[in-house]
Amino acid sequence: MSYLPIKKLFGSPRRISIFLFVLVLLGIQGYISIKSGSVLFLDAPRCTPKVDRNLTFGINLPVDNRPPIITELASAMRHSWKAYTNYAWGMDEVKVISRVGTHWMDASLTMIDSLDTLWIFNMTEEFNRCRDWITTQVNFDVDRDNSNVFESTIRLLGGLLSAFHLSGENVFLEKAKLIGSKLIVAFNSPSGLPYTNINFQTLHASLPSNGRIVALSEVATLQLEFNELAMLLQNASIARPAANVYRILDKVNKLSGLISSDLNMYRPEYSLPSTITLGARGDSYYEYLLKVWIQTGKKSDWLRNEYLTAVNGMREKLIRKSVPNGLTFVGELHGSRFSTKMDHLVCFLPATLAYGYLHGMPADHLELAMNLAETCFHMYNDTKTGLSPEIVHFNLANSDKSDFYIMRLDSFNLLRPEAIESFFYLYQITKNPKYQEWGKQIFRAFNTYSRVEPAGYAPLLNVQSEVPSYKDKMESFWIAETLKYFLLLFDDSLATKYDLRKWVFNSEAHPFPLHSSGTISVIQDLYNF
């Protein structure tokens, strides 16, 4: 641009100097915004979602017409929520024995994680109180180095996005944009894999003190949430760093489609398949391969093929039958050594396999899902309390003993959701009433052994003792996932609203709608490689 047009616009040289100075300042601010990731969220065009106005608050049956189990669940939800509101309001988690709240990320974790469950349970007043608190008090700006990126994404970002879809309240999208702009900074690493932790105030991202290793599940269970935010804002840049993780994992050594649960953060391509598990640190990578494929319109051959190859790899390398009763279970590989250890977390797999079948995956996936779900039921049914331990080990040799045994240090129960999640999926697909019967039995065991007074539910330390002793923390996933899946399992009208052909649930049970092709198109190309 020549000097003459500028002079005509601004007049004196002094005004021109001021104009140029402002331009420099804007340039510096733009650089800082790009480095922090926040520029991706500033001027993004917004896609107005189609909020389904039929998704009114749940449990609309008159009290007199409710099945007893629905009434019992409503009581359990209110009893659980009472513990949070009475002892820990605004805090992250609640200790139901000590009756105090605790901070982890200073982000009102249980509150945000519970929003859609409050909605589905028709707890209107409680939902609105949370909304008002979040509007004025939650800014994700605390100076704390241990805010976990994975947990923040599935619980906080996922919870806010789901609450936005269900209620249409714009504050939840604004808060989702805010935390998304901070979490995305974690992907600024030499390899492109996200760091484990982030400080929400300083935006310093870091690894745990053990150095160079990150968990497969933690780097590969972020895509649904960032995709959803990107589609709402119609800005592919928001989803690109999370999608790029798949490009990185494409180069990692695999064993029949299975990846080590521990990855080298800085040189992931040199990670060897040393520990392969569908339990802790590995599980939700496989879940999100399928769910991201469905969320993005089933167009990515890479996602579909990776998922199918992984399921075949599970059959070949990990799935066995126990002795004496032939329960189908999923073991682990430690190098070349097979272990019969199965985490309760693995009980997510029947739900994933069934969801895949519903969306066009092979019919034998559903058969495998049903067999594994039966094993998960036995993990509850065959203990003294009727509640599953965290880990079991299966018997493979001829024996007159039971199909699995429980090590003393593994005998605790954390109120986990995975088995109930799978029963919900399988009931919706097969309509076999046994899944509701199994769920009813397990819920009543929770009521017998984990319900504490005057409020809350507590994890059991030993499922083989009928005299309960407790861990002093009610995990946020008890409300966010376990109670939600219980209700969806038993309330057919609610399950119809959240039709699994039209919704995808993230790893924390937060439902996102499956969008039209026009909305999806903004992110589709990110997964074509």
Sequence and secondary structure as in RCSB ss.txt:
>XXXX:A:sequence
MSYLPIKKLFGSPRRISIFLFVLVLLGIQGYISIKSGSVLFLDAPRCTPKVDRNLTFGINLPVDNRPPIITELAS
AMRHSWKAYTNYAWGMDEVKVISRVGTHWMDASLTMIDSLDTLWIFNMTEEFNRCRDWITTQVNFDVDRDNSNVF
ESTIRLLGGLLSAFHLSGENVFLEKAKLIGSKLIVAFNSPSGLPYTNINFQTLHASLPSNGRIVALSEVATLQLE
FNELAMLLQNASIARPAANVYRILDKVNKLSGLISSDLNMYRPEYSLPSTITLGARGDSYYEYLLKVWIQTGKKS
DWLRNEYLTAVNGMREKLIRKSVPNGLTFVGELHGSRFSTKMDHLVCFLPATLAYGYLHGMPADHLELAMNLAET
CFHMYNDTKTGLSPEIVHFNLANSDKSDFYIMRLDSFNLLRPEAIESFFYLYQITKNPKYQEWGKQIFRAFNTYS
RVEPAGYAPLLNVQSEVPSYKDKMESFWIAETLKYFLLLFDDSLATKYDLRKWVFNSEAHPFPLHSSGTISVIQD
LYNF
>XXXX:A:secstr
  HHHHHHHH SHHHHHHHHHHHHHHHHHHHHHHHHTTHHHHS         TT  SS  S GGGS HHHHHHHH
HHHHHHHHHHHH TTSSEEETTTTEEE SSSS HHHHHTHHHHHHTT HHHHHHHHHHHHHH  S    TTEEHH
HIIIIIIHHHHHHHHHH  HHHHHHHHHHHHHHGGGG SSSS   SEE TTT  EE  TT SEEEHHHHSS HHH
HHHHHHHHT GGGTHHHHHHHHHHTTS  BTTB  SEEESS GGG    EE SSTTTHHHHHHHHHHHHHTTS  
HHHHHHHHHHHHHHHHHTEEE TTT  EEE EEETTEEE EEEGGGGGHHHHHHHHHHTT  HHHHHHHHHHHHH
HHHHHHTSSSS   SEEEE  S  SS SEE  GGG  B    HHHHHHHHHHHHH  THHHHHHHHHHHHHHHHT
B SSS B  BS TT SS  B S B HHIIIIIIHHHHHHH HHHHHHT TTTEEE TTS EEE   HHHHHHHHG
GG  
